[in-house]
Amino acid sequence: MASTPTTPSHFSSVPPRPSNNNQRHHHNQNRSQHRRNNNRNRWASSSSSSTRYYSPASSAGAGVPSAAATASAAFSSSLSPWLGGQKTQLAPEFSGRRSNRNPGKMNSGGPRAVPNNQQHSKAAEEVLHSLTNAGNDVAAIDSVLLNYRLYVAEDYVYLLKEFANTGDLLLATRTYDFAMSRATDSTFMGKLTSNMIRTLGRLKKIELAMNLFEESRSRGYGNTVYSFSAMISALGRNDRFQEAVSLFRSMGYFGLEPNLVTYNAIIDAGAKGEIAFEIVVKFLEEMIDAGCLPDRLTYNSLLKTCVPKGRWQLCKDLLAEMERKGIGRDVYTYNTYVDALCKGGRMDLVRHAIDVEMPAKNIWPNVVTYSTLMAGYSKAERFEDALNVYDEMKHLLIRLDRVSYNALVGLYANLGWFEEAVCKFKEMESCGIKNDVVTYNALIEGYGRHNRYIEVRKLFDEMKARRIYPNGLTYSTLIKIYTKGRMYAEAMDVYREFKQEGMETDVVFYSALIDALCKNGLIKSSLRLLDVMIEKGSRPNVVTYNSIIDAFRVGLTPALECGVDTSFQSNDLQIKHPSSTVSTFLDQKTDNGNNDEIMKMLEQLAAEKAGLTKKDKRSTQDNLHIVQIFQQMHEMEIKPNVVTFSAILNACSCCETFQDASKLLDGLRVFDSQVYGVAHGLLMGHGQGIWDQAQRLFDELEHMDSSTASAFYNALTDMLWHFGQKLGAQMVVIEGRNRNVWKGGWSTECLDLHLTSCGAACAMVHSWLLELRTTVFGGQKPPPILSILTGWGKHSKVVGNGALRKAVEALLNGIGAPFQIAECNLGSVSTALEWQRYKEWHLACSAA
């Protein structure tokens, strides 16, 4: 395998172009050399050469500011309940994910283009165009800067922001050095420096930003609230929030008082660092007590803290707070709100926000709004709706940006429409938007999803040939693709290259490999890798544990025992064989030494494929192991989500006896009496008391997104139906129907089961037939044709032969219902009955 090239200093993917100004630049070079000598060494200075006066360890509890003694009356609002805890017992994390990242939607870690509204002259735009054409040619860059006369700081600030948008470090550094060589007053220099610090922060060059900040402060022009605010923002953007807080606390030592700009910077740093809202909002309290009233930027940053976990309800409270205080909203406010709604799966509310709320405020969606909407529909696997968003953008003449192009390429690739994906891939560059690592990650993921391994390898080689450097997500995606395809030699090659490039394994990388081990039945190995992961300082998340818990169940069994919610499954349902030696292994010490545990795991997978090792076998002790793993999650304060719940209930359905399932749920009630207490009570067939608790739990689920709610109902109903609690299962599906959990239709003529699991579908069919029976014996004539839509079985290897249809067929055959497969649609069963014959069948069922 060809090795990945090492990124050169000041690398830009724009190829150098010949310039006619080179000769003239050589003539002027000596004249300006002395101006640049003072600035040239700035970028090469080591972080160890200067003293840091702020450190995470220098301030105890730096991550949480001290709350004000008395809350300001101005903050007495609907946000107050959020300071003490959640409104519901089910945390936002319960709305779960199956995987850590979707390569087609994730930012590459580089800058994301944002509007540059900086006031500047027309000449600045000409300079920008000429500098962009200069590419990597340093002589051409300097020639452009010398031959244009820009005198005001705003022009240079405009250029720096543009270079931050496009990710051009070389252009940013040369422009800044040149501007500083011409600066004569401290105000000009301070303004340039604070903006350069922000640019370096956006370009992930945090050490350079820190060096520049300290140099500017020592020379006098950087000891301002604006420089401090820029550095705080840069630290937050680079996941160094504790250091940002320490710097914020140190301002008084230098004779500076935080103002509105500084408070906004620290709140925004928390948002960029994905710090919990409950921590970041403390700075809002402190800000108000200090006499600084929050503005729109303050609330926009607070809204951003809600996005990662999809806390859309809290976003609504913040919007209401802005309305009450008379703080106007802008398109950025709504774009953040839309992003939170998409992360929470509330696509119905997204459309209302875009189509109703924004026009009512005379705010119009832009390319970011529609890009976020498209990505949200793709995440929810509503691909047709995502394509409709693209059509809407074309109708409104909204030009695609980098993010929307990447989302569209990923959408087409996941659908298997590779011709369209490649077309958009090429169209990006024809429009002047360079393909980046995110674009390639999206294509690689799409080809891998459809087992197009040759194309995957070609894309990987192509991106390196074009000097587009793979990131950690690229490598973890490749290893996931190859391990899924049992191509372990290729996976080992990718991992070797990953290590050669000096890249660090993170939670996404570990989780992808643990999931691969689990899907291949090597549970003991996955637990050993989990142990290694924790020892190496990489904290597992709920996705990591979900893979392991899900592996402790037997593979899918025929007919009604197929209780898996397919919305959280991988492309192909796979049999998993749990380990019988987990508790023994948990007590062992892992000897890492100089050995690479990940390589050992991949070698073990290759040996398993060759038949040299055996998969772990299921044991009656597996229920105990699940409780132990759940306890470990509890000790690490990793909150289970709906995927965890589904995996555990699926494990219950695979228990050999009713008593084993009951014992498992009883053991889990210690950690979550609400969710598992209700599940245990319904399994035991308890009466009105447990049903009242279930109703309260169902009420809380209405605050979750639709996919979370349907997954919950599906998993619960599967278990109840499997163990013969048919009355309880029917009560649950009727409750779900009344609460509109499943979007499919329920009418006298047709029952749509597309979004249900096998157990939920059977319980729903049973309830539907009973309702028809009541209709018939009430004297109403039934329709001539009855249809039950089961779907085409998109996860099955044979179209129209999905597990759901088999489960429904088995149920109907068991009760002698005269339904048959519709010839025109493999995804449905239907019957055409005369009224008398239909009534006779129901009479026979009643007699039986």
Secondary structure, DSSP 8 states (H G I E B T S, - for coil): --------TT--SS-----TTHHHHHHHHHHHHHHHHHHHGGGG--GGGS--S--GGGSTTTTS----SS--GGG-STTHHHHH--SSSS-GGGS--SSS--TTTS--SS-----------HHHHHHHHHHHHHTT-HHHHHHHHHHS---SHHHHHHHHHHHHHHT-HHHHHHHHHHHHHH--SHHHHHHHHHHHHHHHHHTT-HHHHHHHHHHHHHHSTT-SHHHHHHHHHHHHHTT-HHHHHHHHHTGGGGT----HHHHHHHHHHHHHTT--HHHHHHHHHHHHHTT----HHHHHHHHHHTTTTT-HHHHHHHHHHHHHHT----HHHHHHHHHHHHHTT-HHHHHHIIIIIHHHTT----HHHHHHHHHHHHHTT-HHHHHHHHHHHHHTT----HHHHHHHHHHHHHHT-HHHHHHHHHHHHHTT----HHHHHHHHHHHHHTT-HHHHHHHHHHHHHTT----HHHHHHHHHHHHHTT-HHHHHHHHHHHHHTT----HHHHHHHHHHHHHTT-HHHHHHHHHHHHHTT----HHHHHHHHHHTS----SGGG----GGGS-SS-------S-HHHHHTS----TT--HHHHHHHHHHHHHTTSS------TTHHHHHHHHHHHHHHTT----HHHHHHHHHHHHTSSSHHHHHHHHHHHTTT-TTHHHHHHHHHHT--HHHHHHHHHHHHHHTTS-HHHHHHHHHHHHHHHHHTT-HHHHHHHHHHHHHTT-S-S-B-SSEEE-TT--HHHHHHHHHHHHHHHHHHHHTT----SEEEEE----TTSSSTT--HHHHHHHHHHHHTT---EE-TT-TTEEEEE--HHHHHHHHHHHHH-
